[in-house]
Amino acid sequence: QKLTADIETQNDYPTISADKKTIYFSSDRNKQSRIWRVDADGKNPLQITFGEDESHLFPQISPDGKWLYFIIKSGRNSTIGRKSLQENSVQELTGKTNYTAGNFLTLSPNGKMLAFQNINYQTKSEAESPQFQMAFLSTDNPQNVELKDITAWQQRIEWSSDSNFFEYVTGNVKQSSITRQSVSNATQPEKI
């Protein structure tokens, strides 16, 4: 079922709330990309984020439904925003730091960690797969960030259901595999 109308808008990066009642997504229906929400049946669209001269992308909703995380892009700069859905206030979690969010944002199933590609890192291209730097940011303490270099074919990760591991695709167009890595570095990366 189509949940958004075809009115020359870009609607991207949908994510569904833990209770499966609400879908959050980025949309440029008001010229700049903002976060919107819609009921799971496609009714009651509502703009959630606002701002000027910036785009809001990759929404992620906390398991308790209280927080909305997203990437704020303005020109060549980007940061991670956190909006309280109860108090309607926005806080930037990453200001002027050594890492800049880009290309995706994903929240761990337990809601305690955000992962994103650090685009400040110089990507190392190898014969088969380039190397990227992933940043893992604590939602409880945003100053607590772990950076991990991974060699991956795609610039994104998926979380394990217990939030202790993340998986990513290694290889190339002809041959690829999935690698699992511990968030805490408790074990070495392994192909699964």
Secondary structure, 3 states (H helix, E strand, C coil): CCCCCCCCCCEEEEEECCCCCEEEEEECCCCCCEEEEEECCCCCCEECCCCCCCEEEEEEECCCCCEEEEEEEECCEEEEEEEECCCCEEEECCCCCCCCEEEEEEECCCCCEEEEEECCCCCECCCCCCEEEEEEEECCCCCCEEEEEEECCCCCCEECCCCCEEEEEEECCCCEEEEEEECCCCCCCEEC
